[in-house]
Structure formats: structure tokens, C-alpha cells
Amino acid sequence: MSSISRRAVLASTGAIAAASILPARAQSDFPSKRVTLIVPFPPGGPVDLTARQIGQKISEYWNQPVIIENRPGADAVIGAQAVQRAEPDGHTLLICAIHHSVHPSLKASLPYNFLEDFVPVSGAGIFPIIVCAHPSLPVSNIKELIAYAKANPGKLSYGSAGVGGGTHLSGELFKSMTGTDMLHVAHRGSAPAMNSLLGNHVQLMFSDGPTAVPQVEAKTVKALGISPSRLSLLPDIPTMEEAGLPGYSAHSWSGVVAPKGTPAAIVAKINAAMVRALKEPDTVDRFAKFGAQPAVQTPAEFGQFLKTETEKWARVIREANIPTQQ
């Protein structure tokens, strides 16, 4: 073999070896730059607050900035699509929510398949659903509510933050499980829906914790039950199971996913940082103050959770005959 050929072979071999080392080195060096956590909702809501608490902690652990970028629009689709198109290197992440498990059954078309085009990293927050009633409604618990609704079909209405969200589908699940007939009134957000309840324009709201807690504490609404578990801020409110509706489980949530193709080693590193952040006492306290609970999960557990949620809400949407949206 000539010296030129030998040099060419050596150079080629060296290039292949270097290429095989690069991915491993990139993973071990992660994060090598700032990390962007995209929130597909406006600032100030429970998902946004969750993201900011976790991002601050992870930034401290890694000594790299974690930037919270709000990209609302198209019912949380725009932000998700931005992450789907991002480089799968762990530096761009999405904090997702119940909307992303509902969309496959509610929207006529989506620019991605959420279960296939994203990699689950970890759960983040659980936002309990609190069944709230106007003080004038003559019921004091879930059993009485069911009896009243059955005796007055079509006369009760409940407000929600919008079609297809947790505050809507929680009510539809309740109707399905109890065989009751109540009118759904959609609003543009949880705050307007709660205002309608306060004004007795609707009689009920299956509210997210952050919206309900201040009103329950002020006794401007009656809390009849909570799902999935009791809340430390409102320890006297029974769970829906305890209140007389066994098998009922509904809550809003947030979690983190990465673009498809993100290496498992990087996913594991992000998950470890998130678990550490979610277990910090000040994180638990901060979450509790806005009616949330940490959701500590492995990537596999969160992946199974996403699959279960997607199947569950598909069934509820089908049984409630909720029309698809464009």
C-alpha cells in the first residue's frame, strides 16, 4: 500500500472514530449552553408557575441558564410544534399539559403525533380539580349534588376555562359517571369562569386548584369534593371517592417532554434534575401555595401516564359527543 493510501485509510479511520465519540461527548457535556423551556401558555398560569420554579432550580444545579419562553397560541399547539422542530439535544424542552392528551380526540388535525414525536422526561405538577358550588345551591356534599342534579335535569350549569380543558372534561366525566344532565358553559380562561360562578350565572365549576383555593378560603364558594387527593391548603375537603363517587379521578397536570430523538442519557440527566427540584422543600411549599402538588415520575412512568390520559379523555370525549375542532 502506498504512503498516500495508508494516510487516507488512517485519516478515514480517525474520522469515523471521532464521529463515534462526538455523540457520547455531547451527552456527557450536557448542558453545554442555555436550556430553553417553552411554555405554550401565557405567563402567570399554573403551568407557567410550575415551569419557572423548576427552571430556577435546574439552572442552579447545572450552572447554566434555563430560559422560560412563553409561546401561547392555537390552544398550546404552537409551543409544542416549536419544540417538535427543535434540535433533539436536550437544550429545548416543552412543559406540556392535559391539553396535549386531549387534542388527538378533539382536534380535526394536528401538526404532530404527541405520543410519537416527543420523548417523555418527567411529570411536573398536579393541579387538583375542586368541585365548587355557588353558596345558594342547596347542596353541601357530592351525594347531595348528584341527587339534586338528577331531580333537576338540565337545570344546573357549570363553567369551564374552555372546551376540551381539564375544567370542562372533569365535568363531562362527572356527568357520565353519575348519569346526570348539566349544561356546560365555556369561558376564555379559569378566572372568567370563576367570576360567572361568583355571580351565580353558573351554579358549579370543576375548578383547577389555583383558581379555586382563594375563593374557598374566602368562603365565596362551597367546595364539595376534590380529585385526585386532598390538598394541604384545604385539608377538610374530601376526595371525590370519599365524598361518594368511587372511581372518579380527574385533574389537570403539567410535565416535560423533549423532541423525538433526544438521547436517553440526556433525558435521564434532565429527569434526575427535575426529580431533585420537585423534592426540594421550597418547591413543595411554593406549589402548595398555588394549589398544586409535585409529580415525581421516571420517563417511563410519565410516558405511561401520557398514554393513559390520552385514552381516558378520548373515551370521555366520545361518550359526551363533543365535536371536533379545526
C-alpha positions as CSV (number, residue, x, y, z in Angstrom):
1,M,0.0,0.0,0.0
2,S,1.4,3.4,-0.9
3,S,2.1,6.0,1.7
4,I,-0.7,8.2,0.3
5,S,-3.2,5.3,0.5
6,R,-2.1,4.5,4.0
7,R,-2.5,8.1,5.1
8,A,-6.0,8.1,3.5
9,V,-7.1,5.0,5.4
10,L,-5.7,6.3,8.7
11,A,-7.5,9.6,8.2
12,S,-10.7,7.9,7.3
13,T,-10.5,5.6,10.4
14,G,-9.7,8.5,12.6
15,A,-12.7,10.5,11.3
16,I,-15.0,7.6,12.0
17,A,-13.6,7.1,15.5
18,A,-14.0,10.9,16.2
19,A,-17.6,10.8,14.9
20,S,-18.5,7.9,17.2
21,I,-17.0,9.8,20.1
22,L,-18.9,13.0,19.4
23,P,-22.4,11.9,20.5
24,A,-21.1,10.5,23.8
25,R,-19.1,13.6,24.4
26,A,-22.1,15.8,23.6
27,Q,-24.2,13.8,26.1
28,S,-21.6,14.0,28.9
29,D,-21.1,17.7,28.3
30,F,-24.9,18.4,28.5
31,P,-25.9,21.1,29.0
32,S,-23.3,22.9,27.0
33,K,-25.4,26.1,26.6
34,R,-28.6,27.6,27.9
35,V,-31.7,25.5,28.0
36,T,-35.0,26.8,26.8
37,L,-38.2,25.6,28.5
38,I,-41.1,26.5,26.3
39,V,-44.4,27.2,28.0
40,P,-47.3,27.0,25.4
41,F,-49.5,29.3,27.6
42,P,-49.4,33.0,28.7
43,P,-47.4,33.9,31.8
44,G,-48.9,33.6,35.3
45,G,-51.0,30.4,35.0
46,P,-50.3,27.3,37.0
47,V,-48.3,25.6,34.2
48,D,-46.1,28.7,33.8
49,L,-45.6,28.9,37.6
50,T,-44.5,25.3,37.6
51,A,-42.1,25.8,34.8
52,R,-40.5,28.8,36.5
53,Q,-39.9,27.1,39.8
54,I,-38.4,24.0,38.2
55,G,-36.3,26.1,35.7
56,Q,-34.8,28.2,38.5
57,K,-33.8,25.1,40.4
58,I,-32.3,23.3,37.5
59,S,-30.4,26.4,36.4
60,E,-28.7,26.4,39.9
61,Y,-27.8,22.7,39.7
62,W,-26.3,22.9,36.2
63,N,-24.8,26.4,36.4
64,Q,-26.4,27.1,33.1
65,P,-29.4,29.5,32.5
66,V,-32.8,27.8,31.9
67,I,-34.9,30.3,30.0
68,I,-38.7,30.2,30.3
69,E,-40.1,31.2,26.9
70,N,-43.9,31.7,26.7
71,R,-45.3,30.7,23.3
72,P,-49.1,30.7,23.6
73,G,-51.4,30.1,20.7
74,A,-53.7,27.6,19.0
75,D,-54.6,26.0,22.3
76,A,-51.0,25.1,23.2
77,V,-50.2,23.7,19.8
78,I,-47.8,26.5,18.6
79,G,-45.4,26.0,21.5
80,A,-45.4,22.2,21.1
81,Q,-44.7,22.5,17.4
82,A,-41.7,24.7,18.1
83,V,-40.2,22.0,20.4
84,Q,-41.0,19.3,17.9
85,R,-38.9,21.1,15.3
86,A,-36.0,21.8,17.7
87,E,-32.7,20.0,17.7
88,P,-33.0,16.8,19.8
89,D,-30.1,17.6,22.1
90,G,-32.0,18.4,25.3
91,H,-31.5,22.2,25.1
92,T,-35.1,22.9,24.0
93,L,-37.9,21.4,26.1
94,L,-41.6,21.7,26.4
95,I,-43.7,21.9,29.5
96,C,-46.9,20.1,28.4
97,A,-50.3,19.9,29.9
98,I,-53.6,18.0,29.8
99,H,-54.4,19.8,26.6
100,H,-51.8,17.7,24.7
101,S,-53.5,14.4,25.8
102,V,-56.9,15.8,24.8
103,H,-56.0,17.2,21.4
104,P,-55.8,13.9,19.5
105,S,-59.5,13.3,20.1
106,L,-60.7,16.9,20.0
107,K,-58.8,18.5,17.0
108,A,-59.5,17.6,13.4
109,S,-55.8,17.8,12.6
110,L,-52.5,18.3,14.4
111,P,-49.0,19.0,13.0
112,Y,-47.5,16.2,15.2
113,N,-48.4,13.0,17.0
114,F,-47.8,13.8,20.6
115,L,-47.1,10.3,21.8
116,E,-44.7,9.6,18.9
117,D,-43.0,12.9,18.2
118,F,-41.9,13.7,21.7
119,V,-39.9,11.9,24.4
120,P,-41.3,11.9,27.9
121,V,-39.0,13.3,30.6
122,S,-41.0,13.6,33.8
123,G,-44.2,14.8,35.3
124,A,-44.0,18.2,36.9
125,G,-47.2,19.4,38.7
126,I,-50.6,18.0,39.5
127,F,-53.4,20.6,39.8
128,P,-56.4,19.0,41.6
129,I,-59.9,19.6,40.4
130,I,-62.1,21.1,43.1
131,V,-65.9,20.8,42.6
132,C,-67.1,24.3,43.6
133,A,-70.8,25.4,44.0
134,H,-72.4,28.8,44.4
135,P,-73.4,29.3,48.1
136,S,-77.1,29.5,47.1
137,L,-77.1,25.9,45.7
138,P,-79.0,23.8,48.2
139,V,-76.3,21.0,48.5
140,S,-73.5,20.5,50.9
141,N,-71.7,17.5,49.5
142,I,-71.2,15.3,46.4
143,K,-74.0,12.9,47.2
144,E,-76.5,15.7,47.6
145,L,-75.2,17.3,44.3
146,I,-75.8,14.1,42.4
147,A,-79.3,13.8,43.9
148,Y,-80.2,17.4,43.1
149,A,-78.9,17.1,39.6
150,K,-80.9,14.0,38.9
151,A,-84.0,15.7,40.3
152,N,-83.4,18.8,38.2
153,P,-82.2,17.5,34.8
154,G,-80.8,20.3,32.6
155,K,-81.3,23.0,35.2
156,L,-77.7,23.1,36.5
157,S,-74.9,24.7,34.6
158,Y,-71.2,24.5,35.1
159,G,-68.5,26.9,33.9
160,S,-65.1,25.9,32.5
161,A,-61.9,27.5,31.2
162,G,-62.8,26.4,27.7
163,V,-63.8,23.4,25.5
164,G,-61.5,20.4,26.0
165,G,-59.6,21.5,29.0
166,G,-59.4,19.8,32.4
167,T,-62.2,22.0,33.9
168,H,-64.5,21.0,31.0
169,L,-63.8,17.3,30.8
170,S,-63.8,16.8,34.5
171,G,-67.5,17.9,34.4
172,E,-68.2,15.6,31.5
173,L,-66.6,12.7,33.4
174,F,-68.8,13.6,36.4
175,K,-72.0,13.6,34.2
176,S,-71.0,10.3,32.6
177,M,-70.4,8.5,35.8
178,T,-73.5,9.9,37.6
179,G,-76.0,9.8,34.8
180,T,-76.8,13.5,35.3
181,D,-77.7,16.2,32.8
182,M,-75.9,19.6,33.3
183,L,-75.2,22.4,30.8
184,H,-71.6,23.2,30.0
185,V,-70.8,26.9,29.7
186,A,-67.3,27.6,28.2
187,H,-65.3,30.7,29.1
188,R,-62.0,32.2,28.0
189,G,-60.0,31.0,31.0
190,S,-60.5,29.9,34.6
191,A,-60.8,33.4,36.0
192,P,-63.8,34.4,33.9
193,A,-65.4,31.0,34.7
194,M,-65.0,31.6,38.4
195,N,-66.4,35.1,38.0
196,S,-69.5,33.5,36.5
197,L,-69.8,31.2,39.4
198,L,-69.4,34.0,41.9
199,G,-72.2,35.9,40.1
200,N,-74.4,32.8,40.1
201,H,-74.5,32.8,36.3
202,V,-73.4,29.2,36.6
203,Q,-74.0,27.1,39.7
204,L,-70.9,24.9,39.5
205,M,-67.3,24.8,38.4
206,F,-64.9,21.9,38.3
207,S,-62.1,24.2,39.0
208,D,-58.3,23.9,39.0
209,G,-56.8,24.3,42.4
210,P,-55.0,27.7,41.9
211,T,-58.3,29.3,40.8
212,A,-60.5,27.7,43.5
213,V,-58.3,27.9,46.6
214,P,-58.6,31.7,47.3
215,Q,-62.4,31.6,46.8
216,V,-62.8,28.5,49.0
217,E,-60.7,30.1,51.7
218,A,-62.8,33.3,51.5
219,K,-66.0,31.2,51.6
220,T,-67.3,32.8,48.5
221,V,-67.9,29.3,47.0
222,K,-68.6,25.9,48.6
223,A,-66.1,23.2,47.9
224,L,-67.9,19.8,47.7
225,G,-65.1,17.5,46.7
226,I,-61.5,17.3,45.3
227,S,-59.7,14.9,43.0
228,P,-57.3,13.1,43.0
229,S,-56.2,13.6,46.6
230,R,-56.7,16.0,49.5
231,L,-54.9,19.3,49.3
232,S,-52.8,20.5,52.3
233,L,-54.3,24.0,52.0
234,L,-57.8,22.6,52.2
235,P,-57.4,19.5,54.4
236,D,-61.1,19.3,55.2
237,I,-62.3,18.8,51.6
238,P,-62.9,15.1,51.0
239,T,-61.8,13.4,47.8
240,M,-64.4,12.5,45.3
241,E,-64.1,8.9,46.3
242,E,-64.5,9.8,50.0
243,A,-67.5,12.0,49.1
244,G,-69.4,9.2,47.4
245,L,-68.2,8.9,43.8
246,P,-65.8,5.9,43.7
247,G,-63.6,5.6,40.7
248,Y,-63.8,9.3,39.8
249,S,-60.3,10.6,39.0
250,A,-59.7,13.9,37.2
251,H,-57.1,16.6,37.5
252,S,-55.0,19.0,35.4
253,W,-51.3,18.5,35.2
254,S,-48.0,19.6,33.7
255,G,-44.9,17.7,32.6
256,V,-41.8,18.0,30.5
257,V,-41.1,16.3,27.1
258,A,-38.2,16.6,24.7
259,P,-38.1,16.3,20.9
260,K,-38.1,12.8,19.4
261,G,-34.5,11.5,19.1
262,T,-33.2,13.1,22.2
263,P,-30.6,10.7,23.6
264,A,-31.7,8.6,26.6
265,A,-28.6,9.7,28.6
266,I,-29.7,13.3,28.3
267,V,-33.3,12.5,29.1
268,A,-32.1,10.7,32.2
269,K,-30.0,13.7,33.3
270,I,-32.9,16.1,32.9
271,N,-35.2,13.8,34.8
272,A,-32.7,13.5,37.7
273,A,-32.5,17.3,37.9
274,M,-36.3,17.6,37.8
275,V,-36.8,15.0,40.5
276,R,-34.3,16.7,42.7
277,A,-36.1,20.1,42.1
278,L,-39.5,18.7,42.8
279,K,-38.5,17.2,46.1
280,E,-36.9,20.4,47.4
281,P,-38.9,21.7,50.4
282,D,-39.3,25.2,49.0
283,T,-40.7,23.7,45.7
284,V,-43.3,21.7,47.6
285,D,-44.2,24.8,49.6
286,R,-44.4,27.0,46.5
287,F,-46.6,24.5,44.7
288,A,-48.9,24.2,47.7
289,K,-49.4,28.0,47.8
290,F,-51.0,27.9,44.3
291,G,-52.9,24.7,44.8
292,A,-50.5,22.2,43.2
293,Q,-48.6,19.1,44.1
294,P,-45.3,17.9,42.6
295,A,-45.5,15.0,40.2
296,V,-42.3,13.0,40.6
297,Q,-42.0,10.3,37.8
298,T,-39.4,8.4,35.8
299,P,-39.5,8.9,32.0
300,A,-41.2,5.5,31.6
301,E,-43.8,6.3,34.2
302,F,-44.6,9.7,32.6
303,G,-44.8,8.0,29.2
304,Q,-47.4,5.5,30.5
305,F,-49.2,8.4,32.2
306,L,-49.5,10.3,28.9
307,K,-50.8,7.2,27.1
308,T,-53.4,6.5,29.9
309,E,-54.5,10.1,29.9
310,T,-54.9,10.2,26.1
311,E,-57.0,7.0,26.2
312,K,-59.1,8.2,29.1
313,W,-60.1,11.5,27.7
314,A,-60.7,10.0,24.3
315,R,-63.4,7.9,25.9
316,V,-64.9,10.8,27.8
317,I,-65.0,13.0,24.6
318,R,-66.6,10.2,22.6
319,E,-69.3,9.5,25.2
320,A,-70.0,13.2,25.6
321,N,-70.3,13.6,21.9
322,I,-68.0,16.7,22.0
323,P,-67.5,17.8,18.3
324,T,-64.0,18.0,16.9
325,Q,-62.5,21.4,16.4
326,Q,-60.4,22.8,13.5
